[in-house]
């Protein structure tokens, strides 16, 4: 929590570094330093401790031929304030590797400092240290005494040579407050500078950056003023990272702070639905949900939440969540495939009267328009449909074939259905056994039909058609007409009749090719699908046959 205008009560100031502890009477603060008395580089594969870190280890790593896997790696700095204000420190690591445990045990101190604030007597608190990757303890070398870094491309230091900037995080657990005094660090960048980036959990905008000292060697007493940082409530946090530069880094050497009375926690957003950056789950009719970590002023807070583009007919409703209030924002349907930005500003106020310290910005993208049926063959309410007519369904976009095939049904039930899809899976062609003459059939495409974006139809599609008395597409059986090959991909051959013309229709009734006085038709330029081939002979007889073109 960034320091606000309050009366600062100086009582017990701490420096957390990698060593033993000493009392600095000149500064009138209690100083705690950490060094590495073993002189070994714990956490570095170079020292034979591959994968072992201060707070735990990675999977399938070992030291001394033993496995040391910890699912929740962290280091806890546990402080206890006695009945008279004396403060004790006990450091606990999740690591079970005994040499590291022994080093961290040297950081324990039953009399690390004292406070005169009687309201804090008898309380305890923890600073929990976690990191982006396994934490490493530096060794005494060239004046660099200890220091915590990150196991990465350049080990034992916080740098940004990996895919993401490395970071460490301290979280306050307990009913006290902390005012930081200064941060200590080791410049371990070699020939470059150490760049320290300190990030306040609440403001996220207070980011002091410092350059270390170039060259070799130099003492560990490199400090940066930390008076703009504090941790005033349970779960408040401070991060240590680095700026976007190459071949730089540092080890965190110390923290100095004073123990003070806690403050009420300002409200913060725990999560949203959809989450920030989401582009795969939000339908245009969905609500935007904000989960707060505290009870909120429900009359004031809605005005602090704005949308861009703006939403229409907005309504905010509230409910109780696991950590705090849940704010559900409904509105008219949004636009399809559109990015929206939601800003939760500092006007948001908790029920305790505290405003949100810094704004949060969230973005999401609405899903594309759901798929729909564009046309069918036979058309809806068509009559005199041949009993062996093919059936086709055309969609507004490319579909997942299996989902559509499971979503199609007919009443009365048709025989075994065979499915053929066009090239982009936007249309499906069905064949089945002959239908019953003079009968009405009802077709359904259920909402299980899903497009290639994973979006289902909004509502079922229904249509109906009636078959003819007894006609079919099988006149060719009487005439001796033969059309081959079927399926065809290049040339379509016609025999058994004296061909006068050949016309090819798709299943929506559109003629796609017409040929005269030729029994061979080139179909290589016709899209994949099912077609009706109509052949006329020189005696003005006509014949029809269903053909698949691949």
N, C-alpha and C positions, 0 to 999 in steps of 0.2 A: 504494500500500500504506500503510495507516494506521500511524503510528509505533508500534512495540512497545518493550518494555523492553530496550534494548540500550545499549552505550556509544557515544555519538555522537562520531564523529571529524570535527572541523571541519577542512576543508582549503581547498577552493575554493568560494566562494559566488558565484552568478551572478544577475544581474537581466536577464531578457530583456524589453526594452521596444522601442519603435519608434524608435531613434535611434542616435547614436554611443555610445562607451563612455568611462567615466571611472573612475578608481580612488578608492574611498572608504576612506581610511586609518583614519578614525575608527571605522568599523564593523568594520574588519579583515576585510572581505569584498570580493570582487571583484564590481563592479556593472556590469551591461550594460543600457543603455537603448536603446530604439528611438524615434526621432522620424521625421518625414517631412520631409526637407530640401527637397523640391520644393514643399511647401505645397499640393499638389493632393490631391484626395479620390479616390484610386485605387480603382476598383471601383464608383463611383457613376455612374449614368446622367446625373446632373446635371452631371458634369464631362466628359461625352462619351465615357465608357468603358463603355458599356452592356454588362453581362454579363462584363466582364473583372474577374477577382479576383486576389488575391495568389498563390493557388496554382493558378490555372487559370481556365477560363471555362466557361460553359454552351454548349449547342448553338446554332448559327445566330446567334452574336453576333459583333460586330466592333468594331474601333477603328481609326481612320485608314483606313477602307475596306478593312480586311484581316480575314480570319477567324482567330480564336485559340481553337480548340476543344481541350480537354484532357480525356481520359477519366478520369484519376485525379488530380484536383487536390489538391495538398498543398504544404507548405513544410517542408523539412528543415533543421534547425539541427545541422550536423555539427561535433562537437568532437573534436579530436585532442590526446592527452596525449603530450608529447615524452619523450625519454629522461631528462630531468632534472626532469620534472614540469610544464613550461610547457604551457599549454593554448591552443590556437588555435581560432577559430570561423570556419566557412565556411557561409554561408546559400545554399541552393539552392531555386529555385522551379520548378514545372512550367510556369509561365507563360512564353510566348515573347515577350510584349509588352515591348519594350525599355525604355520608361520605368519600368515596374515592376521589371524586372530591375536597372536602374541604381540604384533606391532600395534594393532589398534588398542590393545589393553594398556599400552604405555600412555595412551591419551587420557585414561581415566584419572580423575582427581577429586578427592572427597571435599576439597576446599578450594574450588576454582574461583570463588568470588563471594560477594555478599551484596544484599540490597537492604535499604532502609525503609522500603515501602511496605508497611505492615499488612496492607491488604493482599500482598502477594505471599506472605508467610504461609508455609504448609502446601503451597501449590507446586506442581511439576509441569514441565513442558518438554516437547521433543522437536528438534530440527531434523527432519527426515531428508536425507540426500539420495536422490536418484539421478539417472543420467540416460542419455540417448543410446549409449553403448556401455560396455563394461568399463568401470573406472579403474585407473591404474595409479599406483603410488610411486612417485619418483624417488630417486636415490640421491645420496649426498655426493655431488660431483661438481667441480668447478664453481663452488660457491652456491649452487642451487640445492638447497636443503629440502628434500621431500617435495611436496606439492601434488595435487590430484589432477590428473589429466584423463583423457579418453583413449580407449584402445581403438585405433583407426589406422588409416594409411600411414600417418606419422604418429607413432605410439607415444604415450605419456604426455600428450598435450591436447588442448582444445583447439581444433583447427577446422577448416571447411573443405578439405581436399576430397572428401567423399561425396556421395550423392546429395547429402544435406549437411547444413552446418551442425557441428556437434554442440551439445549443450549439457549442462548439469542444472539441477533444480533443488532448491531448499524449500521445504514446506513446513509451516509452523503448525504444530499440533499441541494445543493447550490453551488455557485461559489466562494468557499473559500477552503483553505487547513487546515488540523489539524495535529499538531505534538503532540503525546501523551508524557506525562512526567512520570506518574506512575498510576497504578491501585490499588485501595483499596478494601479490602474484609473483610468479617466476617467469621471466622471459626465456622461453626455450625454443625460439624461432631460428636459432642459428644466426645467419647473416641478415635476417629480416627482422622486422619489428613484431612485438607481441600486440595483438589488437584484442582488447577486452570489450565485450558487448554485454551490458547489464540491462536486463529487461524486467520492468516492474509488472507484476501480475495484474494490477488494477488498471494502470494507465496505458501500458504497452507502448507508450510513445516516448517515455523518458529513457533514452538510450545513450548514455555517455560512452564514448569510445576513446581509448587511450593508446598511444604508441609507447612501446617499451624501449629498452636500451639496446642498441645494436652491438654486436661483437661478443667477445669472450673476455675472461669470465666476468661475472658481476654478482653482487650480493643479492640476497633474497628480499632485502628491505625495499621493495618497490610497491608503492601504495597509491590508491586512488580514493579521493574523498567520496564517502558513501552517505553523507548526511541527508541527501534527498530521498533516501530509501528507508522504509520501515515495514514491519509486519505487525499489524495491529489486531488481528482477529484469527480465529481458528481456521486453518487451511489457507491462510494467505501465503503467497509464494514469491520467490525471486529466482530468475534464471540467469545463468552465465553462459554466454555463447561467444561468437566471433563475427566480424563483419565479412562481407563477400570479397575476400582477397585470397591470394594463393601463397603457400609456403610461409604462413605465419602461425603463431600459436603461443599458448601460455599454459602454465599450471596454476590452479587456484591455490594460493599459499595461506591465506588467512581471512577470517571475518572478525571484525570488531563491532560489538554492539552493546547497547544498554538495555536492561530489562525495565520495562515501564508498565503502567496499568493498561489493560486491553481497552479497545474501543468497540462499539457495536459494528457489526459487519455491514458494509454497504451492499446493496443488492447486485447480483450478477446473473447473467444468463448461463444456465447449465447446458442446455441443448435446444435445438429447434427441430421441427419437422415441417418441411424436409431439412436435412442438414445442409450446411453451407457448401455450395458448389454442386449440389445435386442436379442432375439432368436426366435421370432415368426413372423417376418414381412419381412425380407430381402431376396429377391430373388437373384439368382446368377447373373442376368443381371441388377440389380438395380445400381443406382449411389449413391455414398456417398456424403452427402451434409453437409457443415459447414456454419453456420450462425454467422457472426462476428458482434460485436457491433460498428464497426467503418469502415471507408473506409480503404482498405488495399493496401500495395505495392504488386501489382499483379504479378510483375516479380520475387520477392524474396520469397514470402510466400509459393508457392507450394513446394519448396525444404525442407521446415520445416515440412511438413506433410508426414509421412512415414507409410507404411503398413507392417504387419508381420502376415502370409506369404506375400511375395511381390506380387504385382499385375502386370499384363502385359498390354502393350500398353496404358498406362495411359494418360489421357488428362484432364487438368483443365480449366474450363470455369467460367466466373464471371458474376454476375448480381447484381442489386441494391436491397437490402432488406429494411425492415421497419426500422431497427436500424443501419445497416451498409451493407457491401458487403456480398454477398452469393457466396461461393466457391463450385462449383459442380465438382466432380471428377468421371470420367467415366473410364472404363477399360474393358478388356476381361472378359467373364463369369468366375465367381469364382467357387471354388469347392463346392459341396453340403455338407451340414451338417458340416461345418468347422468354428471354431472360428478364427476371425481376430482381430488383435490389431492395432489401429491407434494412433500414437503419434503425437501431435501437439506441436512442439518444440519452443524454445525461438527464433529461427531464423525467425519466423513469424513477419512481420513488418507492422505497420500501415502506412497510407499515411502521418501521421504527423512525421514519422521518428523514433517513439518509437517501440522497440521490445516487444514482449510478455514477461512478467516477469517470468513466470514459465510454464513448460510443462503441458499439459493435456493428459490423456490417456483414450481412449474409446475402448470398445470391443463390437463385435456383432457376431452372429452366423448365417450363411446362412441357408435357409430352406432346408428340404429334397427334394430329386428329386420328381418332380410332378408325379402323377399317370398316367398310360397308360394302354391301352388294350393289353393283352398278346395273347389272342386267342379268337376265336368265334366258335360256332357251330350253323348252318353250317359254314364251313370255307369260307373265301373270294373267290368268283368266283366258289363256289361249284355248281354242276348241279344235276339234278335228285333228288332233295330234296323232300321227301314225303310231301304231302300237309298239313298233321297234325304233321309235325316234331316239336319237341321242339326246342327252341333257347336258347343258353347260351352265356354269355360274362364273360371272366375271366380277372381280373385286376392285376396289378403288386403289389398292396398293398390293405389293408383293406379300404373299402369305407364307406361313409355315404349313406345308402340305399336310403333315400328319394331324395337326390340330383341326384343320378344315375337314378332312375325311372323317374324323371322329364326330364332328359337329353336324354332319349332314344326315338327315333322316327323311323318310317318306311314309305317308299313311294314305292308302294301304301300303304295307311293306313291300318293297320291290325285291327282286331276286338278288343274287350276288352282284355287287357293284364293282366295276373296274374304273380306275381313275387314271387320267392322263393330263399332265400339266403343261401349260405353255412355258416358253423359255424363262420368263421372269417370275413365274409362279403367281401371276395375277389372275389367271383363269384356269378352271379345271373342267375337264370333259368326262362325262360318265356314260358308261354303257351297262346294260343289264339285260335280263331275259325279257321277252315280250311282255308288254303290259296288257291288262285286261281291256278288251274293246268297250267303248261307251262307258268309261268309268272316270270319275274325278279323283285326281291325285293331289295331295297336299304335301308340299316340300317345306322343309325347315332347315335353316342354317343357324345353329345355336351360338350363343355368345362365347363358347369355347374356341371358336375360330380366331386365330391369333396372327397378327402381322409379324414381319421380320424384326420389328422393334420390341416385340413382346407385348404388344397392346391388343387386348381382346375387343371384339365388337361390343358396342354399348347395349344393343338389344337384339333379340333374334330377328332373322329375316324370314318371312313367310310368303309363299306364293302357291298358286293352284293352277291346274290345267286339266282339260278333259280329252280323253282319247277318242279317236274316230271309231266308226262302227266296226271295221275289220281290216282297213288298209294298212299297209306296212311299206317298208323300204325294200322289200325283197322281190320286186318284179323281175330282177335280174335272174332269179332262179328259174323263172318261166322262159325267159328269152334266151338263156344260154350265155348272157353277158358275163365276161370275166374281166376284172380289173386287178392288176397285179404290178409289183409286189404290194402287199399291205401288211405292215406299214411300208411307206415309200419315203425315200430321202432324195432321190435324184430324178429318175424317169419313171413315169406311170404309164403302163402298157394297158391297152384296151383291146379285147378280142371277143368274138362271138356275135358281133353286129357290124353292119356297114356304117361307120361313124360319119355323121354329118357335122355334129358339134359337140364340144365338151365344155361344160360350165362347172366351176368349183365354187362352193359357197361355204363361208364359215358358219358357225352355229348361231350367230346372231342374224343370219339371213343375208349378209353382205357378200356379193360376188367378188372373188379375189382373182379369178383367172378365167379367160374364155379363149377356146381354140376351135378352129373350123377345119374339117376335112383332114384330120390327122388323128391317128390312133395312138400316138405317143405324145405325152405331155410332160414338159420339163417343170418339176415342182420344187426344184432346189432353191428357188427364190421365195417360197412361201413359208411363213413362220410355222414353228412346231405347233401341232394341235390336231383336232379332229375336224373333218370337213365332209360335206355332202357333195358327191360327184354326180352331176346330172348329164346323162348321155342321150343325145337324140340321133336316130338313124335316118336313112334317106326315105323311109316310108312314114316319117313324122311320128314314129313311136318314141316315147321317152322312158328312160330308166334311171333309177337312183341307187347309189351305193354309198355306205359310210366308209371313209378311208382315213387312216391316221398318217400324218406326215411328220417325220422326225427330222 
